[in-house]
């Protein structure tokens, strides 16, 4: 593979699964622990703070999403599919 040199304006458009020839210059193929922001550019993903336990049992195969509306109104949504066989 030949060495390719090009200018990258910024990396605010995140990642793309398209082939490299179809991607924009501001898109990457992989982004690990990064957060793309139009205002601040590419920066490290912010850390989390443990507030309370969600469940006393282990939650497996679940999707967890945080919603921060403002400093006083914050939610954690846990979506889990349960399959029951009779």
DSSP file (Angstrom, degrees, kcal/mol; ACC not computed):
  #  RESIDUE AA STRUCTURE BP1 BP2  ACC     N-H-->O    O-->H-N    N-H-->O    O-->H-N    TCO  KAPPA ALPHA  PHI   PSI    X-CA   Y-CA   Z-CA
    1    1 A X              0   0    0      0, 0.0     3,-0.1     0, 0.0     2,-0.0   0.000 360.0 360.0 360.0 128.1    0.0    0.0    0.0
    2    2 A X        -     0   0    0      1,-0.1     2,-0.4     0, 0.0     0, 0.0  -0.325 360.0 -99.4 -73.3 156.6    1.5    3.4   -1.0
    3    3 A X        -     0   0    0     -2,-0.0     2,-0.5     2,-0.0    -1,-0.1  -0.622  39.9-160.2 -75.6 128.2    2.0    6.2    1.5
    4    4 A X        -     0   0    0     -2,-0.4     2,-0.5    -3,-0.1    -1,-0.0  -0.941   6.0-166.2-116.1 132.1   -0.8    8.7    1.2
    5    5 A X        +     0   0    0     -2,-0.5     2,-0.3     2,-0.0    -2,-0.0  -0.970  21.6 146.8-119.2 128.2   -0.5   12.3    2.5
    6    6 A X        -     0   0    0     -2,-0.5     2,-0.4    19,-0.0    -2,-0.0  -0.985  46.2-103.3-154.3 160.3   -3.5   14.6    2.8
    7    7 A X        -     0   0    0     -2,-0.3     2,-0.6     2,-0.0    18,-0.0  -0.726  24.8-155.7 -88.8 133.1   -4.8   17.3    5.0
    8    8 A X        -     0   0    0     -2,-0.4     3,-0.1     1,-0.2    18,-0.1  -0.945   1.3-163.5-108.9 114.9   -7.5   16.5    7.6
    9    9 A X        -     0   0    0     -2,-0.6     2,-0.3     1,-0.2    -1,-0.2   0.921  64.9 -37.7 -67.1 -44.6   -9.5   19.6    8.5
   10   10 A X        -     0   0    0     31,-0.0    -1,-0.2    15,-0.0     3,-0.2  -0.960  44.0-125.0-167.2 171.7  -11.0   18.2   11.7
   11   11 A X    >   +     0   0    0     -2,-0.3     3,-0.6     1,-0.1    17,-0.1  -0.220  67.1 118.2-121.6  43.4  -12.4   14.9   13.1
   12   12 A X  T 3   +     0   0    0      1,-0.2    -1,-0.1    24,-0.1    15,-0.1   0.537  59.3  73.4 -89.1  -6.1  -15.8   16.0   14.2
   13   13 A X  T 3  S-     0   0    0     13,-1.1    -1,-0.2     1,-0.3    14,-0.1   0.305  89.5-147.2 -93.4  11.8  -17.8   13.7   11.9
   14   14 A X    <   -     0   0    0     -3,-0.6    14,-2.3    12,-0.2    -1,-0.3  -0.237  40.3 -24.0  69.5-146.9  -17.0   10.6   14.0
   15   15 A X  B     -a   28   0A   0     12,-0.2     2,-0.3    14,-0.1    14,-0.2  -0.661  50.0-162.6-106.8 160.7  -16.6    7.2   12.5
   16   16 A X        -     0   0    0     12,-2.1     7,-0.1    -2,-0.2    -2,-0.0  -0.998  18.2-154.7-141.6 140.9  -17.9    5.6    9.3
   17   17 A X        +     0   0    0     -2,-0.3     3,-0.1     2,-0.0    12,-0.1   0.359  65.1 110.6 -94.2   4.2  -18.2    2.0    8.1
   18   18 A X  S    S-     0   0    0      1,-0.1    -2,-0.1     2,-0.1     5,-0.1  -0.350  85.1 -84.3 -71.7 158.1  -18.0    3.0    4.5
   19   19 A X    >>  -     0   0    0      1,-0.1     3,-1.7     3,-0.1     4,-1.1  -0.287  43.4-109.4 -59.4 152.4  -14.9    2.1    2.4
   20   20 A X  T 34 S+     0   0    0      1,-0.3     3,-0.3     2,-0.2    -1,-0.1   0.811 117.2  60.4 -57.4 -32.5  -12.1    4.6    2.8
   21   21 A X  T 34 S+     0   0    0      1,-0.2    -1,-0.3     0, 0.0    -2,-0.0   0.785 109.4  43.0 -67.0 -26.6  -12.6    5.8   -0.8
   22   22 A X  T <4 S+     0   0    0     -3,-1.7    -1,-0.2     2,-0.1    -2,-0.2   0.596  95.4  98.2 -95.0 -13.6  -16.2    6.9    0.1
   23   23 A X  S  < S-     0   0    0     -4,-1.1     2,-0.1    -3,-0.3     6,-0.0  -0.357  76.2-113.4 -75.4 154.1  -15.5    8.5    3.5
   24   24 A X    >   -     0   0    0      1,-0.1     3,-1.5   -11,-0.1    -1,-0.1  -0.423  29.1-110.9 -76.1 161.4  -15.1   12.2    4.1
   25   25 A X  T 3  S+     0   0    0      1,-0.3    -1,-0.1    -2,-0.1    -2,-0.1   0.744 117.8  56.9 -64.9 -22.5  -11.7   13.5    5.2
   26   26 A X  T 3  S+     0   0    0    -18,-0.1   -13,-1.1   -17,-0.1     2,-0.4   0.273  92.9  86.6 -94.8  12.0  -13.1   14.3    8.6
   27   27 A X    <   -     0   0    0     -3,-1.5     2,-0.2   -15,-0.1   -12,-0.2  -0.881  60.7-156.9-112.4 145.5  -14.3   10.7    9.3
   28   28 A X  B     -a   15   0A   0    -14,-2.3   -12,-2.1    -2,-0.4     3,-0.1  -0.693  22.6-131.1-113.1 167.6  -12.3    7.9   10.8
   29   29 A X  S    S+     0   0    0      1,-0.3     2,-0.3    -2,-0.2   -14,-0.1   0.690  92.8  16.9 -89.5 -20.8  -12.6    4.1   10.6
   30   30 A X        -     0   0    0    -16,-0.1     2,-0.4     2,-0.0    -1,-0.3  -0.992  56.3-174.3-152.3 143.2  -12.3    3.7   14.4
   31   31 A X        -     0   0    0     -2,-0.3     2,-0.5    -3,-0.1     3,-0.3  -0.917  10.2-167.6-141.2 111.5  -12.7    5.9   17.5
   32   32 A X  S    S-     0   0    0     -2,-0.4     3,-0.1     1,-0.2    13,-0.1  -0.894  73.4 -17.6-107.6 123.0  -11.8    4.5   20.9
   33   33 A X  S    S+     0   0    0     -2,-0.5    12,-1.9     1,-0.2     2,-0.3   0.842 104.1 132.0  52.7  39.4  -12.8    6.4   24.0
   34   34 A X  E     -B   44   0B   0     10,-0.3     2,-0.4    -3,-0.3    10,-0.2  -0.848  45.5-155.9-118.7 157.1  -13.3    9.6   22.0
   35   35 A X  E     -B   43   0B   0      8,-2.8     8,-2.0    -2,-0.3     2,-0.5  -0.973  12.7-146.9-134.5 116.5  -16.0   12.2   21.8
   36   36 A X  E     +B   42   0B   0     -2,-0.4     2,-0.4     6,-0.2     6,-0.2  -0.727  22.2 175.8 -88.5 127.2  -16.4   14.3   18.6
   37   37 A X  E  >  -B   41   0B   0      4,-1.6     4,-1.9    -2,-0.5   -26,-0.1  -0.995  32.3-147.2-132.9 135.6  -17.7   17.8   19.2
   38   38 A X  T  4 S+     0   0    0     -2,-0.4    -1,-0.1     2,-0.2     4,-0.1   0.875 104.3  41.2 -66.0 -36.3  -18.2   20.6   16.7
   39   39 A X  T  4 S+     0   0    0      1,-0.1    -1,-0.2     2,-0.1    -3,-0.0   0.923 130.1  23.5 -78.0 -46.1  -17.3   23.2   19.4
   40   40 A X  T  4 S-     0   0    0      1,-0.3    -2,-0.2   -28,-0.0    -1,-0.1   0.473  96.4-140.2-104.2  -3.7  -14.4   21.4   21.1
   41   41 A X  E  <  -B   37   0B   0     -4,-1.9    -4,-1.6     2,-0.0     2,-0.5  -0.462  59.6 -12.8  78.4-153.8  -13.2   19.0   18.4
   42   42 A X  E    S+B   36   0B   0     -6,-0.2     2,-0.3    -2,-0.1    -6,-0.2  -0.735  77.9 157.4 -87.2 125.5  -12.1   15.5   19.2
   43   43 A X  E     -B   35   0B   0     -8,-2.0    -8,-2.8    -2,-0.5     3,-0.1  -0.900  46.3 -75.9-141.1 170.3  -11.6   14.9   23.0
   44   44 A X  E     -B   34   0B   0     -2,-0.3   -10,-0.3   -10,-0.2     2,-0.1  -0.377  56.3 -99.5 -67.3 145.4  -11.5   12.1   25.4
   45   45 A X        -     0   0    0    -12,-1.9    -1,-0.1     1,-0.1   -10,-0.1  -0.438  45.6-107.4 -63.9 135.2  -14.9   10.6   26.4
   46   46 A X        -     0   0    0     -2,-0.1    -1,-0.1     1,-0.1   -13,-0.0  -0.327  34.5-117.3 -66.7 148.2  -16.0   12.0   29.8
   47   47 A X        -     0   0    0      1,-0.1     2,-0.3    -3,-0.1    -1,-0.1  -0.208  24.0-121.6 -77.9 173.1  -15.9    9.6   32.8
   48   48 A X        -     0   0    0     -2,-0.0     2,-0.4     2,-0.0    -1,-0.1  -0.777  10.5-138.9-114.7 160.5  -18.9    8.5   34.8
   49   49 A X        -     0   0    0     -2,-0.3     2,-0.5     0, 0.0     0, 0.0  -0.984  19.9-126.0-121.6 128.4  -19.7    8.8   38.5
   50   50 A X        +     0   0    0     -2,-0.4     3,-0.1     1,-0.2    -2,-0.0  -0.612  37.9 163.0 -74.7 121.4  -21.2    5.9   40.5
   51   51 A X        -     0   0    0     -2,-0.5     2,-0.3     1,-0.4    -1,-0.2   0.823  58.3 -24.8-104.8 -50.6  -24.3    7.2   42.2
   52   52 A X        -     0   0    0      0, 0.0    -1,-0.4     0, 0.0     2,-0.3  -0.973  68.0 -86.9-158.7 165.3  -26.3    4.1   43.2
   53   53 A X        -     0   0    0     -2,-0.3     3,-0.1     1,-0.1    -3,-0.0  -0.654  26.3-158.7 -80.1 134.2  -26.9    0.5   42.3
   54   54 A X  S    S+     0   0    0     -2,-0.3     2,-0.3     1,-0.3    -1,-0.1   0.882  74.3   4.2 -78.9 -40.7  -29.6   -0.1   39.6
   55   55 A X        -     0   0    0      2,-0.1    -1,-0.3     1,-0.1     4,-0.1  -0.986  56.3-135.5-146.4 151.3  -30.3   -3.7   40.6
   56   56 A X  S    S+     0   0    0     -2,-0.3     2,-0.2    -3,-0.1    -1,-0.1   0.702  93.5  58.8 -79.1 -20.2  -29.3   -6.2   43.3
   57   57 A X  S    S-     0   0    0      1,-0.1     2,-0.3    -3,-0.0    -2,-0.1  -0.630 101.7 -86.5-104.9 166.5  -28.9   -8.9   40.6
   58   58 A X        -     0   0    0     -2,-0.2     2,-0.7     1,-0.0    -2,-0.1  -0.533  34.4-145.5 -72.9 132.7  -26.7   -9.0   37.6
   59   59 A X        -     0   0    0     -2,-0.3     2,-0.3    -4,-0.1     3,-0.3  -0.895  23.5-175.7-100.8 112.4  -28.2   -7.4   34.4
   60   60 A X        +     0   0    0     -2,-0.7    -2,-0.0     1,-0.2     0, 0.0  -0.821  58.5   9.5-111.0 150.7  -27.0   -9.3   31.4
   61   61 A X  S    S+     0   0    0     -2,-0.3    20,-0.6     1,-0.2     2,-0.3   0.920  91.8 140.5  51.8  53.1  -27.6   -8.6   27.7
   62   62 A X  E     -C   80   0C   0     -3,-0.3     2,-0.5    18,-0.1    18,-0.2  -0.897  50.5-133.2-124.5 153.2  -29.1   -5.1   28.4
   63   63 A X  E     -C   79   0C   0     16,-2.8    16,-2.9    -2,-0.3     2,-0.5  -0.919  22.1-163.8-103.6 130.4  -28.8   -1.7   26.7
   64   64 A X  E     +C   78   0C   0     -2,-0.5     2,-0.4    14,-0.2    14,-0.2  -0.964   9.7 177.5-119.9 130.3  -28.2    1.2   29.0
   65   65 A X  E     -C   77   0C   0     12,-2.5    12,-3.3    -2,-0.5     2,-0.4  -0.995  16.7-146.1-133.4 135.4  -28.7    4.8   27.9
   66   66 A X  E     -C   76   0C   0     -2,-0.4     2,-0.5    10,-0.2    10,-0.2  -0.827   6.6-162.1-102.8 141.7  -28.3    8.0   30.0
   67   67 A X  E     -C   75   0C   0      8,-2.8     8,-2.9    -2,-0.4     2,-0.7  -0.972   5.5-175.0-123.5 114.9  -30.5   11.0   29.5
   68   68 A X  E     +C   74   0C   0     -2,-0.5     6,-0.2     6,-0.2     3,-0.1  -0.867  13.0 165.1-111.3  96.6  -29.1   14.3   30.9
   69   69 A X  S    S-     0   0    0      4,-1.9     2,-0.3    -2,-0.7    -1,-0.2   0.914  70.9 -37.5 -77.7 -43.3  -31.8   17.0   30.4
   70   70 A X  S    S-     0   0    0      3,-1.3    -1,-0.3     0, 0.0     3,-0.1  -0.881  77.7 -71.6-160.4-169.7  -30.1   19.4   32.9
   71   71 A X  S    S+     0   0    0     -2,-0.3     3,-0.1     1,-0.2    -2,-0.0   0.746 130.6  38.4 -69.8 -22.4  -28.2   19.3   36.2
   72   72 A X  S    S+     0   0    0      1,-0.2     2,-0.6    -4,-0.0    -1,-0.2   0.648 110.9  59.7-100.4 -18.0  -31.4   18.4   38.2
   73   73 A X        +     0   0    0     -3,-0.1    -4,-1.9     2,-0.0    -3,-1.3  -0.877  63.5 149.4-121.5 100.5  -33.1   16.1   35.7
   74   74 A X  E     -C   68   0C   0     -2,-0.6     2,-0.3    -6,-0.2    -6,-0.2  -0.981  19.0-171.5-132.6 141.6  -31.1   13.0   34.8
   75   75 A X  E     -C   67   0C   0     -8,-2.9    -8,-2.8    -2,-0.4     2,-0.4  -0.939  16.4-153.0-133.0 152.9  -32.3    9.5   33.8
   76   76 A X  E     -C   66   0C   0     -2,-0.3     2,-0.5   -10,-0.2   -10,-0.2  -0.994  16.7-159.9-123.0 122.2  -30.8    6.1   33.2
   77   77 A X  E     -C   65   0C   0    -12,-3.3   -12,-2.5    -2,-0.4     2,-0.5  -0.898   4.4-168.0-106.2 126.3  -32.8    3.8   30.9
   78   78 A X  E     -C   64   0C   0     -2,-0.5     2,-0.5   -14,-0.2   -14,-0.2  -0.967   2.8-170.9-115.0 120.4  -32.2    0.1   31.0
   79   79 A X  E     +C   63   0C   0    -16,-2.9   -16,-2.8    -2,-0.5     2,-0.4  -0.953  11.8 168.8-115.1 120.6  -33.7   -2.0   28.1
   80   80 A X  E     -C   62   0C   0     -2,-0.5     2,-0.5   -18,-0.2   -18,-0.1  -0.997  26.1-142.9-135.4 134.5  -33.6   -5.7   28.5
   81   81 A X        -     0   0    0    -20,-0.6     2,-0.5    -2,-0.4    -2,-0.0  -0.843  17.2-162.6 -96.7 126.4  -35.4   -8.4   26.4
   82   82 A X        -     0   0    0     -2,-0.5     2,-0.5     2,-0.0    -2,-0.0  -0.933   2.3-157.9-111.5 130.7  -36.6  -11.4   28.4
   83   83 A X        -     0   0    0     -2,-0.5     2,-0.5     2,-0.0    -2,-0.0  -0.922   6.6-164.6-108.1 127.5  -37.5  -14.7   26.7
   84   84 A X        -     0   0    0     -2,-0.5     2,-0.5     2,-0.0    -2,-0.0  -0.944   1.6-164.9-113.7 130.0  -39.8  -17.0   28.5
   85   85 A X              0   0    0     -2,-0.5    -2,-0.0     1,-0.1     0, 0.0  -0.961 360.0 360.0-114.4 129.0  -40.1  -20.7   27.5
   86   86 A X              0   0    0     -2,-0.5    -1,-0.1     0, 0.0    -2,-0.0   0.382 360.0 360.0-107.8 360.0  -43.1  -22.7   28.8
